[in-house]
Amino acid sequence: MITPRSSAVSPSTRPVRKAVVPAAGLGTRFLPATKATPKEMLPVVDKPAIQYVVEEAAAAGLDDVLMVTGRHKRAIEDHFDHAFELEQALAAKGDTVRLDAVRDPARLAAIHHVRQRDPLGLGHAVLCARHHVGQEPFAVLLGDDLIDPRETLLSRMLDVRQRHAGSVVALMEVDPAQIHLYGCAAVRPIGEEGVVGVTGLVEKPSPGDAPSAYAVIGRYVLDPDVFGVLEGTRPGRGGEIQLTDALQELAADGTVHGVVFDGLRYDTGDKADYLRTVVRLACARPDLGPDFAAWLKEFVAGLEGACKSPERRTAA
């Protein structure tokens, strides 16, 4: 039974402290690399992808992070724990730079773990966090979407939640031909730049059925009311409990807002985009970027020369 909710909502002053990071996926698109290594632990330059997500949460002031994991995800737990032997060895060598890098993951936030025993979808993964979250608002950050560290998307979403209460989703305008890859939001203006009211959501609609070109990307700030809705949500697309379906019901109450994001976002759920992410973030690093970018220009120039050479031979 779904818990009744009042449609009269006043802005909440309770701050958001907790973040939930679903990390139970099998990572089949990256096999065989993910046969024994969680996809969330694939390196992006010199840090695993999931560390960028936790750093984003910590930068926005969230000091309590729950990882929703599955089988064979022990490496995630180990990464955010202390490695005493390694730390002692680095300390004995006086290697303070690497020592700090090893210690940083465990110092980002209070990290907790819960296991999603059955792969029943994102909505079910969020429901697994209910005991830990309780009756507090909380953020959900998906590891496939990396937001550039220079962006302030999550902080903006927390501000919207503080002022409007309810739940907040991150939206990005995409090519209508690509909307079938995302959850899609129907929106209405509310007279605030970069913020819209969300009147409905559809999971991966066909382009002809999409209510807009606004795709839901992997950042959410959710009211605890979502748990009562998820309990009564039946499996939807793909036989999974979809978070989008639960948010659709909350949107009908007028309690969902969207923050429109047009900044730097990296999709690590696709092989080609994962490689692009590594290149872009490497180029942005002051310690790697200048030399790496110079090499990259030479490499690309060589590729262009190789592509032109067959034409020359044909013309000859």
ZADO-1210 file (C-alpha; in nm, 4 decimals, padded with zeros to 6 digits):
<atoms>
<atom x="00.0000" y="00.0000" z="00.0000" code="MET" pos="1"/>
<atom x="00.1298" y="00.3455" z="-00.0915" code="ILE" pos="2"/>
<atom x="00.1606" y="00.5880" z="00.1958" code="THR" pos="3"/>
<atom x="-00.0717" y="00.8869" z="00.1441" code="PRO" pos="4"/>
<atom x="00.1056" y="01.2140" z="00.0778" code="ARG" pos="5"/>
<atom x="-00.0109" y="01.5668" z="00.1245" code="SER" pos="6"/>
<atom x="-00.0065" y="01.7810" z="-00.1895" code="SER" pos="7"/>
<atom x="00.0511" y="02.0917" z="00.0246" code="ALA" pos="8"/>
<atom x="00.4286" y="02.1053" z="00.0563" code="VAL" pos="9"/>
<atom x="00.6228" y="02.3828" z="00.2257" code="SER" pos="10"/>
<atom x="00.9977" y="02.4241" z="00.1744" code="PRO" pos="11"/>
<atom x="01.2014" y="02.2084" z="00.4122" code="SER" pos="12"/>
<atom x="01.4931" y="02.3483" z="00.6035" code="THR" pos="13"/>
<atom x="01.6340" y="02.0059" z="00.6799" code="ARG" pos="14"/>
<atom x="01.9714" y="01.9786" z="00.5040" code="PRO" pos="15"/>
<atom x="02.0601" y="01.6838" z="00.2837" code="VAL" pos="16"/>
<atom x="02.3525" y="01.4913" z="00.4324" code="ARG" pos="17"/>
<atom x="02.3289" y="01.1461" z="00.2763" code="LYS" pos="18"/>
<atom x="02.4091" y="01.0184" z="-00.0692" code="ALA" pos="19"/>
<atom x="02.3238" y="00.6812" z="-00.2218" code="VAL" pos="20"/>
<atom x="02.5456" y="00.5395" z="-00.4968" code="VAL" pos="21"/>
<atom x="02.3960" y="00.2350" z="-00.6749" code="PRO" pos="22"/>
<atom x="02.6845" y="00.0069" z="-00.7755" code="ALA" pos="23"/>
<atom x="02.5351" y="-00.3393" z="-00.8202" code="ALA" pos="24"/>
<atom x="02.5397" y="-00.3619" z="-01.2004" code="GLY" pos="25"/>
<atom x="02.7208" y="-00.6450" z="-01.3770" code="LEU" pos="26"/>
<atom x="02.9030" y="-00.4222" z="-01.6252" code="GLY" pos="27"/>
<atom x="02.8378" y="-00.6573" z="-01.9162" code="THR" pos="28"/>
<atom x="02.9206" y="-00.3903" z="-02.1754" code="ARG" pos="29"/>
<atom x="03.2825" y="-00.3940" z="-02.0571" code="PHE" pos="30"/>
<atom x="03.3431" y="-00.7673" z="-02.0524" code="LEU" pos="31"/>
<atom x="03.5915" y="-00.9283" z="-02.0203" code="PRO" pos="32"/>
<atom x="03.7489" y="-00.6418" z="-01.8190" code="ALA" pos="33"/>
<atom x="03.4601" y="-00.6567" z="-01.5693" code="THR" pos="34"/>
<atom x="03.4609" y="-01.0350" z="-01.5272" code="LYS" pos="35"/>
<atom x="03.6519" y="-01.0036" z="-01.1990" code="ALA" pos="36"/>
<atom x="03.6683" y="-00.6231" z="-01.1583" code="THR" pos="37"/>
<atom x="03.3606" y="-00.4107" z="-01.0796" code="PRO" pos="38"/>
<atom x="03.2844" y="-00.1697" z="-01.3634" code="LYS" pos="39"/>
<atom x="03.2794" y="00.1111" z="-01.1074" code="GLU" pos="40"/>
<atom x="03.6474" y="00.0393" z="-01.0381" code="MET" pos="41"/>
<atom x="03.7626" y="00.0851" z="-01.3971" code="LEU" pos="42"/>
<atom x="04.0284" y="00.3578" z="-01.3917" code="PRO" pos="43"/>
<atom x="03.9619" y="00.7044" z="-01.5291" code="VAL" pos="44"/>
<atom x="04.3177" y="00.8368" z="-01.5577" code="VAL" pos="45"/>
<atom x="04.4470" y="00.7295" z="-01.2134" code="ASP" pos="46"/>
<atom x="04.1302" y="00.6989" z="-01.0030" code="LYS" pos="47"/>
<atom x="03.8429" y="00.4533" z="-01.0280" code="PRO" pos="48"/>
<atom x="03.5270" y="00.6015" z="-01.1760" code="ALA" pos="49"/>
<atom x="03.3332" y="00.5654" z="-00.8523" code="ILE" pos="50"/>
<atom x="03.5811" y="00.7825" z="-00.6622" code="GLN" pos="51"/>
<atom x="03.4909" y="01.0798" z="-00.8814" code="TYR" pos="52"/>
<atom x="03.1274" y="01.0288" z="-00.7802" code="VAL" pos="53"/>
<atom x="03.2057" y="01.0182" z="-00.4078" code="VAL" pos="54"/>
<atom x="03.4290" y="01.3240" z="-00.4436" code="GLU" pos="55"/>
<atom x="03.1379" y="01.5068" z="-00.6072" code="GLU" pos="56"/>
<atom x="02.9086" y="01.4180" z="-00.3171" code="ALA" pos="57"/>
<atom x="03.1681" y="01.5274" z="-00.0625" code="ALA" pos="58"/>
<atom x="03.2306" y="01.8571" z="-00.2448" code="ALA" pos="59"/>
<atom x="02.8567" y="01.9315" z="-00.2181" code="ALA" pos="60"/>
<atom x="02.8677" y="01.8775" z="00.1582" code="GLY" pos="61"/>
<atom x="02.7309" y="01.5226" z="00.1748" code="LEU" pos="62"/>
<atom x="02.9310" y="01.3432" z="00.4422" code="ASP" pos="63"/>
<atom x="02.7441" y="01.0105" z="00.4561" code="ASP" pos="64"/>
<atom x="02.7587" y="00.7843" z="00.1490" code="VAL" pos="65"/>
<atom x="02.5839" y="00.4491" z="00.1098" code="LEU" pos="66"/>
<atom x="02.7067" y="00.2159" z="-00.1641" code="MET" pos="67"/>
<atom x="02.4400" y="-00.0249" z="-00.2896" code="VAL" pos="68"/>
<atom x="02.6510" y="-00.3125" z="-00.4176" code="THR" pos="69"/>
<atom x="02.6087" y="-00.6698" z="-00.5383" code="GLY" pos="70"/>
<atom x="02.8163" y="-00.9843" z="-00.5520" code="ARG" pos="71"/>
<atom x="03.1830" y="-00.9566" z="-00.6513" code="HIS" pos="72"/>
<atom x="03.1979" y="-00.5906" z="-00.5478" code="LYS" pos="73"/>
<atom x="03.4393" y="-00.6313" z="-00.2567" code="ARG" pos="74"/>
<atom x="03.6990" y="-00.4204" z="-00.4395" code="ALA" pos="75"/>
<atom x="03.4741" y="-00.1147" z="-00.3915" code="ILE" pos="76"/>
<atom x="03.4623" y="-00.1694" z="-00.0163" code="GLU" pos="77"/>
<atom x="03.8392" y="-00.2168" z="-00.0019" code="ASP" pos="78"/>
<atom x="03.9063" y="00.0993" z="-00.2033" code="HIS" pos="79"/>
<atom x="03.7185" y="00.3193" z="00.0432" code="PHE" pos="80"/>
<atom x="03.8792" y="00.1533" z="00.3445" code="ASP" pos="81"/>
<atom x="04.2262" y="00.2014" z="00.4928" code="HIS" pos="82"/>
<atom x="04.5096" y="-00.0115" z="00.3524" code="ALA" pos="83"/>
<atom x="04.7370" y="-00.0205" z="00.6558" code="PHE" pos="84"/>
<atom x="05.0216" y="-00.2265" z="00.5098" code="GLU" pos="85"/>
<atom x="05.0404" y="-00.0109" z="00.1966" code="LEU" pos="86"/>
<atom x="05.0153" y="00.3087" z="00.3990" code="GLU" pos="87"/>
<atom x="05.2959" y="00.1954" z="00.6309" code="GLN" pos="88"/>
<atom x="05.5177" y="00.1058" z="00.3363" code="ALA" pos="89"/>
<atom x="05.4623" y="00.4452" z="00.1719" code="LEU" pos="90"/>
<atom x="05.5166" y="00.6275" z="00.5027" code="ALA" pos="91"/>
<atom x="05.8432" y="00.4402" z="00.5567" code="ALA" pos="92"/>
<atom x="05.9632" y="00.5584" z="00.2144" code="LYS" pos="93"/>
<atom x="05.8576" y="00.9143" z="00.2857" code="GLY" pos="94"/>
<atom x="05.6301" y="00.9060" z="-00.0220" code="ASP" pos="95"/>
<atom x="05.3764" y="01.1556" z="00.1092" code="THR" pos="96"/>
<atom x="05.2159" y="01.2242" z="-00.2302" code="VAL" pos="97"/>
<atom x="05.1149" y="00.8618" z="-00.2911" code="ARG" pos="98"/>
<atom x="05.0330" y="00.8181" z="00.0791" code="LEU" pos="99"/>
<atom x="04.7778" y="01.0988" z="00.0611" code="ASP" pos="100"/>
<atom x="04.6345" y="00.9546" z="-00.2617" code="ALA" pos="101"/>
<atom x="04.5872" y="00.6163" z="-00.0918" code="VAL" pos="102"/>
<atom x="04.4309" y="00.7668" z="00.2203" code="ARG" pos="103"/>
<atom x="04.2005" y="01.0142" z="00.0423" code="ASP" pos="104"/>
<atom x="03.9167" y="00.7725" z="-00.0515" code="PRO" pos="105"/>
<atom x="03.8594" y="00.6720" z="00.3115" code="ALA" pos="106"/>
<atom x="03.8635" y="01.0358" z="00.4234" code="ARG" pos="107"/>
<atom x="03.6047" y="01.1663" z="00.1770" code="LEU" pos="108"/>
<atom x="03.2985" y="01.0707" z="00.3827" code="ALA" pos="109"/>
<atom x="03.1571" y="00.8065" z="00.6130" code="ALA" pos="110"/>
<atom x="03.1180" y="00.5194" z="00.3655" code="ILE" pos="111"/>
<atom x="02.8602" y="00.2448" z="00.4220" code="HIS" pos="112"/>
<atom x="02.7617" y="-00.0569" z="00.2155" code="HIS" pos="113"/>
<atom x="02.4447" y="-00.2578" z="00.1622" code="VAL" pos="114"/>
<atom x="02.3939" y="-00.5422" z="-00.0825" code="ARG" pos="115"/>
<atom x="02.1209" y="-00.5519" z="-00.3470" code="GLN" pos="116"/>
<atom x="02.0613" y="-00.9263" z="-00.3534" code="ARG" pos="117"/>
<atom x="01.8501" y="-00.9339" z="-00.6698" code="ASP" pos="118"/>
<atom x="01.9125" y="-00.7212" z="-00.9827" code="PRO" pos="119"/>
<atom x="01.5655" y="-00.5672" z="-00.9896" code="LEU" pos="120"/>
<atom x="01.6507" y="-00.2237" z="-01.1240" code="GLY" pos="121"/>
<atom x="01.7439" y="00.1246" z="-01.0078" code="LEU" pos="122"/>
<atom x="01.4194" y="00.1748" z="-00.8172" code="GLY" pos="123"/>
<atom x="01.4867" y="-00.1412" z="-00.6177" code="HIS" pos="124"/>
<atom x="01.8472" y="-00.0308" z="-00.5532" code="ALA" pos="125"/>
<atom x="01.7162" y="00.2970" z="-00.4087" code="VAL" pos="126"/>
<atom x="01.4648" y="00.1045" z="-00.1977" code="LEU" pos="127"/>
<atom x="01.7552" y="-00.0961" z="-00.0526" code="CYS" pos="128"/>
<atom x="01.8761" y="00.2309" z="00.1036" code="ALA" pos="129"/>
<atom x="01.5557" y="00.2884" z="00.3004" code="ARG" pos="130"/>
<atom x="01.6803" y="00.1589" z="00.6355" code="HIS" pos="131"/>
<atom x="01.9977" y="00.3678" z="00.6173" code="HIS" pos="132"/>
<atom x="01.8332" y="00.6864" z="00.4913" code="VAL" pos="133"/>
<atom x="01.5267" y="00.6790" z="00.7156" code="GLY" pos="134"/>
<atom x="01.3040" y="00.9857" z="00.6873" code="GLN" pos="135"/>
<atom x="01.5713" y="01.2196" z="00.5555" code="GLU" pos="136"/>
<atom x="01.5987" y="01.3670" z="00.2056" code="PRO" pos="137"/>
<atom x="01.8942" y="01.2168" z="00.0188" code="PHE" pos="138"/>
<atom x="02.0873" y="01.2358" z="-00.3065" code="ALA" pos="139"/>
<atom x="02.1324" y="00.9541" z="-00.5592" code="VAL" pos="140"/>
<atom x="02.4388" y="00.9616" z="-00.7833" code="LEU" pos="141"/>
<atom x="02.4811" y="00.7119" z="-01.0661" code="LEU" pos="142"/>
<atom x="02.8368" y="00.6064" z="-01.1385" code="GLY" pos="143"/>
<atom x="02.7953" y="00.5921" z="-01.5183" code="ASP" pos="144"/>
<atom x="02.7454" y="00.9698" z="-01.5293" code="ASP" pos="145"/>
<atom x="03.0551" y="01.1625" z="-01.4258" code="LEU" pos="146"/>
<atom x="03.0032" y="01.5340" z="-01.3784" code="ILE" pos="147"/>
<atom x="03.3152" y="01.7422" z="-01.4306" code="ASP" pos="148"/>
<atom x="03.4638" y="01.8422" z="-01.0915" code="PRO" pos="149"/>
<atom x="03.4479" y="02.2086" z="-01.1963" code="ARG" pos="150"/>
<atom x="03.0661" y="02.1940" z="-01.2233" code="GLU" pos="151"/>
<atom x="02.8232" y="02.2695" z="-00.9379" code="THR" pos="152"/>
<atom x="02.5221" y="02.0673" z="-01.0526" code="LEU" pos="153"/>
<atom x="02.4663" y="01.8780" z="-00.7277" code="LEU" pos="154"/>
<atom x="02.4973" y="02.1925" z="-00.5164" code="SER" pos="155"/>
<atom x="02.2390" y="02.3630" z="-00.7384" code="ARG" pos="156"/>
<atom x="02.0038" y="02.0681" z="-00.6951" code="MET" pos="157"/>
<atom x="02.0448" y="02.0779" z="-00.3169" code="LEU" pos="158"/>
<atom x="01.9610" y="02.4487" z="-00.3234" code="ASP" pos="159"/>
<atom x="01.6438" y="02.3834" z="-00.5248" code="VAL" pos="160"/>
<atom x="01.5418" y="02.1113" z="-00.2792" code="ARG" pos="161"/>
<atom x="01.6015" y="02.3507" z="00.0113" code="GLN" pos="162"/>
<atom x="01.3782" y="02.6159" z="-00.1440" code="ARG" pos="163"/>
<atom x="01.1042" y="02.4038" z="-00.3006" code="HIS" pos="164"/>
<atom x="01.1116" y="02.0782" z="-00.0982" code="ALA" pos="165"/>
<atom x="00.9983" y="01.7625" z="-00.2778" code="GLY" pos="166"/>
<atom x="01.2358" y="01.5847" z="-00.5169" code="SER" pos="167"/>
<atom x="01.4759" y="01.7242" z="-00.7763" code="VAL" pos="168"/>
<atom x="01.6092" y="01.5595" z="-01.0932" code="VAL" pos="169"/>
<atom x="01.8916" y="01.6670" z="-01.3231" code="ALA" pos="170"/>
<atom x="01.7880" y="01.7283" z="-01.6835" code="LEU" pos="171"/>
<atom x="01.9923" y="01.7724" z="-01.9993" code="MET" pos="172"/>
<atom x="01.8584" y="01.8621" z="-02.3415" code="GLU" pos="173"/>
<atom x="01.9588" y="01.5940" z="-02.5931" code="VAL" pos="174"/>
<atom x="01.9111" y="01.5247" z="-02.9611" code="ASP" pos="175"/>
<atom x="01.5474" y="01.4053" z="-02.9917" code="PRO" pos="176"/>
<atom x="01.6741" y="01.1062" z="-03.1889" code="ALA" pos="177"/>
<atom x="01.8645" y="00.9953" z="-02.8749" code="GLN" pos="178"/>
<atom x="01.5843" y="01.0416" z="-02.6220" code="ILE" pos="179"/>
<atom x="01.4965" y="00.6705" z="-02.6334" code="HIS" pos="180"/>
<atom x="01.8190" y="00.6049" z="-02.4407" code="LEU" pos="181"/>
<atom x="01.7023" y="00.8018" z="-02.1346" code="TYR" pos="182"/>
<atom x="01.4195" y="00.8718" z="-01.9001" code="GLY" pos="183"/>
<atom x="01.2380" y="01.1763" z="-02.0382" code="CYS" pos="184"/>
<atom x="01.0640" y="01.4576" z="-01.8485" code="ALA" pos="185"/>
<atom x="00.7552" y="01.6600" z="-01.9334" code="ALA" pos="186"/>
<atom x="00.8182" y="02.0076" z="-01.7917" code="VAL" pos="187"/>
<atom x="00.6546" y="02.3421" z="-01.7236" code="ARG" pos="188"/>
<atom x="00.8235" y="02.6802" z="-01.6626" code="PRO" pos="189"/>
<atom x="00.8151" y="02.8168" z="-01.3089" code="ILE" pos="190"/>
<atom x="00.9749" y="03.1557" z="-01.3773" code="GLY" pos="191"/>
<atom x="01.3173" y="03.0575" z="-01.2473" code="GLU" pos="192"/>
<atom x="01.6181" y="03.0370" z="-01.4773" code="GLU" pos="193"/>
<atom x="01.7525" y="02.6845" z="-01.5159" code="GLY" pos="194"/>
<atom x="01.4749" y="02.5300" z="-01.3054" code="VAL" pos="195"/>
<atom x="01.1491" y="02.3754" z="-01.4273" code="VAL" pos="196"/>
<atom x="00.8538" y="02.1958" z="-01.2803" code="GLY" pos="197"/>
<atom x="00.8349" y="01.8303" z="-01.3803" code="VAL" pos="198"/>
<atom x="00.4810" y="01.7210" z="-01.4639" code="THR" pos="199"/>
<atom x="00.5585" y="01.3674" z="-01.5815" code="GLY" pos="200"/>
<atom x="00.8325" y="01.1204" z="-01.6681" code="LEU" pos="201"/>
<atom x="00.8591" y="00.8380" z="-01.9204" code="VAL" pos="202"/>
<atom x="01.1304" y="00.5729" z="-01.9241" code="GLU" pos="203"/>
<atom x="01.3089" y="00.5457" z="-02.2621" code="LYS" pos="204"/>
<atom x="01.0243" y="00.6638" z="-02.4880" code="PRO" pos="205"/>
<atom x="01.0338" y="00.6362" z="-02.8645" code="SER" pos="206"/>
<atom x="01.1159" y="00.9747" z="-03.0234" code="PRO" pos="207"/>
<atom x="00.7578" y="01.0172" z="-03.1429" code="GLY" pos="208"/>
<atom x="00.6179" y="00.9626" z="-02.7915" code="ASP" pos="209"/>
<atom x="00.8697" y="01.1712" z="-02.5964" code="ALA" pos="210"/>
<atom x="00.7095" y="01.4678" z="-02.4144" code="PRO" pos="211"/>
<atom x="01.0248" y="01.6789" z="-02.4561" code="SER" pos="212"/>
<atom x="01.3953" y="01.6620" z="-02.5393" code="ALA" pos="213"/>
<atom x="01.4870" y="01.6815" z="-02.1688" code="TYR" pos="214"/>
<atom x="01.6650" y="01.3636" z="-02.0604" code="ALA" pos="215"/>
<atom x="01.6988" y="01.2647" z="-01.6968" code="VAL" pos="216"/>
<atom x="02.0678" y="01.2167" z="-01.6183" code="ILE" pos="217"/>
<atom x="02.2124" y="01.0341" z="-01.3212" code="GLY" pos="218"/>
<atom x="02.1683" y="01.2843" z="-01.0385" code="ARG" pos="219"/>
<atom x="01.8657" y="01.2988" z="-00.8090" code="TYR" pos="220"/>
<atom x="01.7783" y="01.4620" z="-00.4777" code="VAL" pos="221"/>
<atom x="01.4865" y="01.2665" z="-00.3399" code="LEU" pos="222"/>
<atom x="01.2278" y="01.3202" z="-00.0707" code="ASP" pos="223"/>
<atom x="01.1871" y="01.0161" z="00.1572" code="PRO" pos="224"/>
<atom x="00.8284" y="00.9893" z="00.0278" code="ASP" pos="225"/>
<atom x="00.9799" y="00.8073" z="-00.2674" code="VAL" pos="226"/>
<atom x="01.0262" y="00.4930" z="-00.0571" code="PHE" pos="227"/>
<atom x="00.6532" y="00.4505" z="-00.0006" code="GLY" pos="228"/>
<atom x="00.5914" y="00.4898" z="-00.3714" code="VAL" pos="229"/>
<atom x="00.8678" y="00.2454" z="-00.4673" code="LEU" pos="230"/>
<atom x="00.7179" y="-00.0177" z="-00.2392" code="GLU" pos="231"/>
<atom x="00.4017" y="-00.0134" z="-00.4480" code="GLY" pos="232"/>
<atom x="00.5731" y="00.0222" z="-00.7870" code="THR" pos="233"/>
<atom x="00.5389" y="-00.2832" z="-01.0065" code="ARG" pos="234"/>
<atom x="00.8202" y="-00.3925" z="-01.2365" code="PRO" pos="235"/>
<atom x="00.8089" y="-00.1910" z="-01.5571" code="GLY" pos="236"/>
<atom x="01.0352" y="-00.1715" z="-01.8593" code="ARG" pos="237"/>
<atom x="01.2776" y="-00.4645" z="-01.8701" code="GLY" pos="238"/>
<atom x="01.1036" y="-00.6344" z="-01.5775" code="GLY" pos="239"/>
<atom x="01.2730" y="-00.3932" z="-01.3368" code="GLU" pos="240"/>
<atom x="01.1417" y="-00.1541" z="-01.0736" code="ILE" pos="241"/>
<atom x="01.2049" y="00.1806" z="-01.2398" code="GLN" pos="242"/>
<atom x="01.2836" y="00.4904" z="-01.0351" code="LEU" pos="243"/>
<atom x="01.1309" y="00.6891" z="-01.3214" code="THR" pos="244"/>
<atom x="00.7916" y="00.5259" z="-01.2578" code="ASP" pos="245"/>
<atom x="00.7991" y="00.6273" z="-00.8912" code="ALA" pos="246"/>
<atom x="00.9012" y="00.9818" z="-00.9767" code="LEU" pos="247"/>
<atom x="00.6157" y="00.9966" z="-01.2281" code="GLN" pos="248"/>
<atom x="00.3717" y="00.9433" z="-00.9417" code="GLU" pos="249"/>
<atom x="00.5398" y="01.2090" z="-00.7284" code="LEU" pos="250"/>
<atom x="00.5376" y="01.4481" z="-01.0258" code="ALA" pos="251"/>
<atom x="00.1588" y="01.4122" z="-01.0409" code="ALA" pos="252"/>
<atom x="00.1501" y="01.5757" z="-00.6971" code="ASP" pos="253"/>
<atom x="00.3546" y="01.8706" z="-00.8233" code="GLY" pos="254"/>
<atom x="00.6467" y="01.7883" z="-00.5929" code="THR" pos="255"/>
<atom x="00.9221" y="01.7263" z="-00.8505" code="VAL" pos="256"/>
<atom x="01.1478" y="01.9933" z="-00.9990" code="HIS" pos="257"/>
<atom x="01.4205" y="01.9712" z="-01.2591" code="GLY" pos="258"/>
<atom x="01.7544" y="02.1502" z="-01.2784" code="VAL" pos="259"/>
<atom x="01.8596" y="02.1970" z="-01.6409" code="VAL" pos="260"/>
<atom x="02.2286" y="02.1179" z="-01.6847" code="PHE" pos="261"/>
<atom x="02.4336" y="02.2253" z="-01.9852" code="ASP" pos="262"/>
<atom x="02.7810" y="02.1714" z="-01.8435" code="GLY" pos="263"/>
<atom x="03.0463" y="01.9026" z="-01.8751" code="LEU" pos="264"/>
<atom x="02.9166" y="01.5485" z="-01.8298" code="ARG" pos="265"/>
<atom x="03.0987" y="01.2269" z="-01.9150" code="TYR" pos="266"/>
<atom x="02.9205" y="00.9009" z="-01.9911" code="ASP" pos="267"/>
<atom x="03.1379" y="00.6073" z="-01.8796" code="THR" pos="268"/>
<atom x="02.8737" y="00.3443" z="-01.9499" code="GLY" pos="269"/>
<atom x="02.9742" y="00.3143" z="-02.3152" code="ASP" pos="270"/>
<atom x="03.3173" y="00.1988" z="-02.4355" code="LYS" pos="271"/>
<atom x="03.3770" y="00.4844" z="-02.6783" code="ALA" pos="272"/>
<atom x="03.2502" y="00.7477" z="-02.4344" code="ASP" pos="273"/>
<atom x="03.4601" y="00.5927" z="-02.1574" code="TYR" pos="274"/>
<atom x="03.7726" y="00.6398" z="-02.3710" code="LEU" pos="275"/>
<atom x="03.6708" y="00.9975" z="-02.4505" code="ARG" pos="276"/>
<atom x="03.6247" y="01.0612" z="-02.0788" code="THR" pos="277"/>
<atom x="03.9761" y="00.9422" z="-01.9990" code="VAL" pos="278"/>
<atom x="04.1218" y="01.1647" z="-02.2721" code="VAL" pos="279"/>
<atom x="03.9241" y="01.4733" z="-02.1693" code="ARG" pos="280"/>
<atom x="04.0022" y="01.4437" z="-01.7992" code="LEU" pos="281"/>
<atom x="04.3678" y="01.3695" z="-01.8704" code="ALA" pos="282"/>
<atom x="04.3894" y="01.6825" z="-02.0846" code="CYS" pos="283"/>
<atom x="04.2350" y="01.8864" z="-01.8014" code="ALA" pos="284"/>
<atom x="04.4979" y="01.7740" z="-01.5507" code="ARG" pos="285"/>
<atom x="04.7742" y="02.0328" z="-01.4946" code="PRO" pos="286"/>
<atom x="05.0294" y="01.7586" z="-01.4277" code="ASP" pos="287"/>
<atom x="04.9390" y="01.5541" z="-01.7388" code="LEU" pos="288"/>
<atom x="04.7495" y="01.7809" z="-01.9733" code="GLY" pos="289"/>
<atom x="05.0198" y="01.9859" z="-02.1499" code="PRO" pos="290"/>
<atom x="05.2419" y="01.6914" z="-02.2471" code="ASP" pos="291"/>
<atom x="04.9509" y="01.4596" z="-02.3168" code="PHE" pos="292"/>
<atom x="04.7675" y="01.7143" z="-02.5338" code="ALA" pos="293"/>
<atom x="05.0847" y="01.7811" z="-02.7330" code="ALA" pos="294"/>
<atom x="05.1280" y="01.4074" z="-02.7950" code="TRP" pos="295"/>
<atom x="04.7591" y="01.3759" z="-02.8833" code="LEU" pos="296"/>
<atom x="04.7859" y="01.6466" z="-03.1486" code="LYS" pos="297"/>
<atom x="05.0783" y="01.4643" z="-03.3099" code="GLU" pos="298"/>
<atom x="04.8939" y="01.1341" z="-03.2909" code="PHE" pos="299"/>
<atom x="04.5784" y="01.2749" z="-03.4519" code="VAL" pos="300"/>
<atom x="04.7856" y="01.4455" z="-03.7209" code="ALA" pos="301"/>
<atom x="04.9439" y="01.1093" z="-03.7953" code="GLY" pos="302"/>
<atom x="04.6014" y="00.9479" z="-03.8240" code="LEU" pos="303"/>
<atom x="04.4873" y="01.2162" z="-04.0646" code="GLU" pos="304"/>
<atom x="04.7988" y="01.1639" z="-04.2752" code="GLY" pos="305"/>
<atom x="04.7387" y="00.7893" z="-04.2832" code="ALA" pos="306"/>
<atom x="04.3781" y="00.8462" z="-04.3950" code="CYS" pos="307"/>
<atom x="04.4896" y="01.0724" z="-04.6801" code="LYS" pos="308"/>
<atom x="04.7688" y="00.8507" z="-04.8087" code="SER" pos="309"/>
<atom x="04.5448" y="00.5916" z="-04.9832" code="PRO" pos="310"/>
<atom x="04.3790" y="00.8774" z="-05.1732" code="GLU" pos="311"/>
<atom x="04.7177" y="00.9963" z="-05.2886" code="ARG" pos="312"/>
<atom x="04.8107" y="00.6483" z="-05.4027" code="ARG" pos="313"/>
<atom x="04.4783" y="00.6155" z="-05.5872" code="THR" pos="314"/>
<atom x="04.5213" y="00.9549" z="-05.7535" code="ALA" pos="315"/>
<atom x="04.8704" y="00.8613" z="-05.8629" code="ALA" pos="316"/>
</atoms>
